Amino acid sequence: MAFRKVVLSAAFFILTTPLVYADPGASILSLPYINGQPNGGSQCLMGCNSATSPASSPSINNNRDLDGPGLTIELPTDVHFPRLTKREAQVHTHHPAPQHHAPTGHQHHEQRPQAEAPAAAKQRTLPLHLHLITNIPRYTFTNEEKKAYINGELCLMRVPGVTGLPGTKSRWDDLTAIHQTQTDHIHLTAFFLPFHRLMLHAHETALRKDCDYKGDIPYWDETVDAGRFTTASIFDSNPTYGMGGNSGKSGCVEDGAFGHMTLHVGPGRAVTNHCLKRSINNELSWAANQHEVDVCLTMPRFTSFWACVEHRPHTGGHFGTGGEMANAVSSPGDPLFYLHHAYIDRIWWLWQKQNLGTRLHEVAGSTVQKGNGRPIRLEDRLLMRGIIKDRKVSEILDIQGEGGLLCYDYV
């Protein structure tokens, strides 16, 4: 169903930060956003054609549900996205697969020894023959597991904040604020994938340290629901274990465990109390479909892979959900943000696993938007404003324990 598990080590620290996408000097095609959403009209979210797009182009008319300034998304026009043919999946895992999987149990493994050096990764290169991810075992959270996870999120909304950033009252606000205040630095730059991986780690660390959460970390496999988000089971209205659905007559999400919640950071770059909003859109969710993921996984370089992911499956989850999620600045205010970005992180890991010897430490691209800044460096620091320690980009590239920070896997 909608919740998928992350296999964790006993260390319980899983997510890493994002990287950039644009090749230096690439020509740019602007895709304007108003209030964090695409600016009206018929606009295909990159690489669309009759085989991969809905019958008609998305008509974007849900800006009424969102206030606050947004971003301008700019795409490198020299990135080419080949079409794929359907192939049989043959997926290899980073670690030997466990002999038995318990669909409702916690899938922990011992942390492996620290790698000797980046060159050692060549010994772990995996011949991934296909980029489809549909045959990877899936584990659905039980209602009790959903309830435990959601209770952890509600706890973060009560734990006092530590960053002192404008509008912050809770640890939940802290997480939204570090995203809000660094938006231009972490989107459309090489920091996109690394920063969000580290932000996931910060979120999980807070769940476990401050709220005593002991379960697995879920992700939302959006390929299952692409093109039909309005019927996705993730939008469950149950008041104890549901994520809630669309905005109601009040303009706010009224059902699920997060119904009538008050956000303090956002919308957009604003700092004001406001409710959680959603405007679920089937057409805009189409970019999250399996074909788009498969195309991204064929990209040979980090820059083209990152561009593909940020503008295809990434936008599908955000714009398909709408409301707060459709605002690139304040989207972490919606609890679905973390399930969505765990899924994006999973796609990055699948791409890395195809050739660990080359891709495990591969980052590239500009550190500023429009591709005219200096290239990203492994020693560049990712700022967490005291929620957790700031980390170097190099520390979050291996999710399975190199350097001792991260140790998790996806199922």
Residue pairs with C-beta under 8 A, 6 or more apart in sequence:
1 140
1 141
1 233
2 140
2 220
2 221
2 224
2 225
2 232
2 233
2 234
2 236
2 243
3 140
3 141
3 145
3 146
3 149
3 218
3 219
3 220
3 234
3 339
4 138
4 139
4 140
4 141
4 218
4 219
4 220
4 221
4 343
4 410
4 411
5 107
5 139
5 141
5 216
5 217
5 218
5 411
6 14
6 216
6 217
6 218
6 219
6 342
6 408
6 409
6 410
6 411
7 107
7 108
7 109
7 216
7 408
7 409
7 410
7 411
8 14
8 106
8 107
8 108
8 216
8 217
8 407
8 408
8 409
9 108
9 109
9 110
9 111
9 401
9 407
9 408
10 108
10 110
10 111
11 111
11 407
12 204
12 205
12 208
13 201
13 204
13 205
13 405
13 406
13 407
13 408
14 200
14 201
14 204
14 217
14 399
14 406
14 407
14 408
15 196
15 197
15 198
15 199
15 200
15 201
15 202
15 203
15 204
15 217
15 341
15 342
15 345
15 399
15 406
15 408
16 194
16 197
16 198
16 200
16 201
16 345
16 396
16 397
16 399
16 405
16 406
17 191
17 193
17 194
17 195
17 196
17 197
17 198
17 199
17 201
17 382
17 391
17 393
17 396
18 186
18 191
18 192
18 193
18 194
18 195
18 196
18 197
18 198
19 190
19 191
19 192
19 193
19 194
19 302
19 306
19 363
19 364
19 365
19 376
19 393
20 188
20 189
20 190
20 191
20 192
20 193
20 303
20 306
20 363
20 364
20 365
20 366
20 367
20 376
21 76
21 188
21 189
21 190
21 192
21 303
21 304
21 305
21 306
21 307
21 308
21 309
21 310
21 365
22 28
22 74
22 76
22 188
22 189
22 190
22 303
22 307
22 365
22 366
22 370
22 371
23 76
23 78
23 79
23 303
23 304
23 364
23 365
23 371
24 365
24 366
24 371
24 372
24 375
25 371
25 372
26 76
26 77
26 78
26 79
26 371
27 76
27 77
27 78
28 74
28 75
28 76
28 77
28 370
28 371
29 74
29 75
29 76
29 77
30 72
30 73
30 74
30 75
31 38
31 39
31 43
31 72
31 73
31 74
31 75
32 38
32 39
32 72
32 73
33 39
33 70
33 71
33 72
33 73
33 328
34 40
34 63
34 70
35 63
35 66
35 67
35 68
35 69
35 70
35 267
35 268
35 327
36 66
36 68
36 70
36 71
36 267
36 268
36 326
36 327
36 328
36 329
36 330
36 331
37 60
37 62
37 63
37 66
37 70
37 319
37 322
37 326
37 327
38 45
38 58
38 60
38 73
38 319
39 60
40 60
40 61
40 63
41 59
41 60
42 56
42 57
42 58
42 59
43 57
43 58
43 60
44 53
44 57
44 58
45 58
45 284
45 286
45 287
45 311
45 312
45 315
45 316
45 319
46 75
46 81
46 287
46 311
46 312
47 81
47 292
47 295
47 308
47 312
48 57
49 83
51 83
51 291
52 286
52 289
52 291
52 292
53 286
54 227
54 282
54 283
54 286
56 283
57 283
58 281
58 283
58 284
58 286
59 283
60 281
60 284
60 319
62 279
62 281
62 322
62 323
62 326
65 247
65 251
65 277
65 278
65 279
65 322
65 323
66 267
66 268
66 277
66 279
66 323
66 324
66 326
66 327
67 267
67 268
67 270
67 274
68 266
68 267
68 268
68 269
68 270
68 327
68 329
68 330
69 268
69 269
69 270
69 329
70 268
70 327
70 328
70 329
71 183
71 184
71 187
71 188
71 328
71 329
73 187
73 188
73 311
73 315
73 328
74 188
74 369
74 370
75 307
75 311
76 307
76 371
79 303
79 304
79 307
79 308
81 295
81 308
82 295
82 298
83 295
84 131
84 291
84 294
84 295
84 298
87 130
87 132
88 130
89 130
89 132
89 133
89 134
89 135
90 128
90 129
90 130
91 128
91 130
91 132
91 133
91 135
91 136
92 126
92 127
92 128
92 353
93 353
93 409
94 124
94 126
94 349
94 353
94 356
94 400
94 409
95 109
95 112
95 400
95 409
98 107
98 109
101 107
101 137
101 139
101 411
103 139
103 140
104 139
104 141
104 142
104 145
106 215
106 216
107 139
107 216
107 409
107 411
109 409
111 401
111 404
111 407
112 400
112 401
112 407
113 401
114 401
114 402
114 403
114 404
115 121
115 398
115 402
115 403
118 360
118 361
121 356
121 357
121 360
121 361
121 398
121 402
122 356
122 357
123 357
124 356
124 357
124 360
125 355
125 356
125 357
125 358
126 353
126 354
126 355
126 356
128 350
128 353
128 354
131 293
131 294
131 297
131 298
131 350
131 354
132 290
132 294
133 223
133 290
133 293
133 346
133 347
133 350
134 223
134 290
136 410
136 411
137 411
138 221
138 411
139 411
141 149
141 216
141 218
143 238
143 241
144 241
145 215
145 216
146 218
146 241
146 242
147 240
147 241
148 213
148 214
148 215
149 213
149 215
149 217
149 218
150 240
150 241
150 243
150 257
150 258
150 335
151 211
151 213
152 207
152 211
152 213
152 215
153 172
153 207
153 257
153 258
153 335
154 257
155 207
155 210
155 211
155 213
156 170
156 171
156 172
156 175
156 203
156 206
156 207
156 210
156 211
157 170
157 171
157 172
157 261
158 170
159 170
159 171
159 172
159 206
159 210
159 211
160 169
160 170
160 171
161 168
161 169
161 170
161 171
161 173
161 174
162 171
162 174
162 386
162 387
163 174
163 177
163 178
163 385
163 386
163 387
165 173
165 174
165 177
165 178
165 180
165 181
165 265
165 385
166 177
166 265
166 271
167 173
167 177
167 264
167 265
167 271
167 272
168 174
168 177
168 264
168 265
169 264
170 264
171 206
171 210
171 387
173 263
173 264
173 265
174 385
174 387
175 199
175 202
175 203
175 206
175 332
175 387
176 263
176 265
176 266
176 330
176 332
176 333
177 265
177 385
178 199
178 202
178 383
178 384
178 385
178 387
179 186
179 199
179 329
179 330
179 331
179 332
180 265
180 266
180 269
180 329
180 330
181 385
182 195
182 383
183 269
183 328
183 329
184 369
185 191
185 195
185 367
185 368
186 192
186 195
186 196
187 310
187 328
187 369
188 310
188 369
188 370
189 365
189 366
189 367
189 368
189 369
189 373
189 376
190 303
190 306
190 363
190 364
190 365
190 366
190 367
190 375
190 376
191 367
191 376
191 380
191 382
191 393
192 306
192 310
193 306
193 309
193 344
193 345
193 348
194 363
194 382
194 393
194 396
194 397
195 382
196 341
196 344
196 345
197 345
197 348
197 396
197 399
198 382
198 384
198 388
198 391
198 396
199 332
199 341
199 384
200 217
200 338
200 341
200 342
200 345
201 388
201 396
201 405
201 406
202 384
202 387
202 388
203 338
204 217
205 387
205 388
206 387
207 213
208 214
217 342
217 408
218 339
218 342
219 339
219 340
219 342
219 343
219 345
219 346
219 410
220 234
220 317
220 336
220 339
220 340
220 342
220 343
221 343
222 285
222 288
222 313
222 316
222 317
222 320
222 340
222 343
223 288
223 289
223 290
223 293
224 232
225 231
225 232
225 233
225 234
225 285
225 288
226 285
226 286
226 287
226 288
226 289
226 290
226 316
226 320
227 282
227 283
227 285
227 286
227 289
228 282
228 285
229 235
229 280
229 281
229 282
229 285
229 320
229 321
230 246
230 280
230 282
234 243
234 336
234 339
235 242
235 243
235 244
235 245
235 246
235 256
235 280
236 242
236 243
236 244
236 245
236 256
237 244
237 245
237 255
237 256
238 256
238 257
239 255
239 256
239 257
239 259
240 257
241 257
242 255
242 256
242 257
243 256
243 257
243 258
243 335
243 336
244 253
244 254
244 255
244 256
244 257
244 258
244 259
244 276
244 278
245 253
245 255
245 256
245 278
245 280
246 253
246 278
246 279
246 280
247 253
247 254
247 277
247 278
247 279
247 323
248 254
248 255
250 275
251 275
251 277
252 259
252 260
252 275
252 276
252 277
253 259
253 260
253 261
253 275
253 276
253 277
253 278
253 323
254 260
258 276
258 335
260 275
261 275
261 276
262 273
262 274
262 275
263 273
263 274
263 275
263 276
263 324
263 330
263 333
264 271
264 272
264 273
265 271
265 330
265 333
266 272
266 274
266 324
266 327
266 329
266 330
266 333
267 274
267 277
267 324
267 327
267 329
267 330
267 333
268 327
268 329
268 330
269 329
269 330
276 323
276 324
276 333
276 334
277 322
277 323
277 324
278 321
278 322
278 323
278 324
278 325
278 334
279 322
279 323
279 326
280 320
280 321
280 322
281 319
281 320
281 322
282 320
284 315
284 316
284 319
284 320
284 322
285 316
285 317
285 319
285 320
285 321
286 316
286 320
287 312
287 313
287 315
287 316
287 319
287 320
288 312
288 313
288 316
288 317
288 320
289 316
292 308
292 312
292 313
292 316
293 312
293 313
293 347
295 308
295 312
296 305
296 308
296 309
296 312
296 313
296 347
296 351
297 305
297 347
297 350
297 351
297 354
299 305
299 308
299 351
301 362
301 364
302 359
302 362
302 363
302 364
302 365
303 364
303 365
305 348
305 351
306 365
309 344
309 347
309 348
313 343
313 344
313 347
314 344
317 325
317 336
317 340
317 343
317 344
318 325
318 326
318 328
318 331
318 340
319 325
319 326
321 334
321 336
321 340
323 334
324 330
324 331
324 333
324 334
325 331
325 334
325 336
325 337
325 340
331 337
332 338
345 399
346 410
349 399
349 410
351 359
352 359
352 360
352 362
352 397
353 359
360 397
360 398
360 402
361 378
361 394
361 397
363 376
363 378
363 393
363 397
364 375
364 376
365 371
365 375
365 376
366 372
366 373
366 374
366 375
366 376
367 373
367 374
367 375
367 376
367 380
376 393
377 393
378 392
378 393
378 394
379 392
379 393
379 394
380 392
380 393
381 390
381 391
381 392
381 393
382 390
382 391
382 392
382 393
382 396
383 390
384 390
384 391
391 405
394 403
395 403
395 405
396 405
396 406
398 406
399 406
399 407
399 408
399 409
400 406
400 407
400 408
400 409
401 407
